[in-house]
Amino acid sequence: MLDDVEYDTDLGVQMARDAIRVSNGELTDAEFHEKYHEAVLEEFGEDERPTKPEGFEDD
């Protein structure tokens, strides 16, 4: 089913696993955002996720 989508399903699965880690307190929102920022930019051309930490600067 996921083989037929145009986006990187591995990225989605990795992000989902780490989202669980955030909810369990094992990873901060800022760490999550930083970890996936470049991959999200590469995949979607922009990073408009609502998880952007206050003060995060796009380089």
PyMOL commands that set and color helices and strands:
alter all, ss='L'
color gray80, all
select helices_A, chain A and resi 2-4+9-23+29-44
alter helices_A, ss='H'
color red, helices_A
deselect
rebuild
show_as cartoon
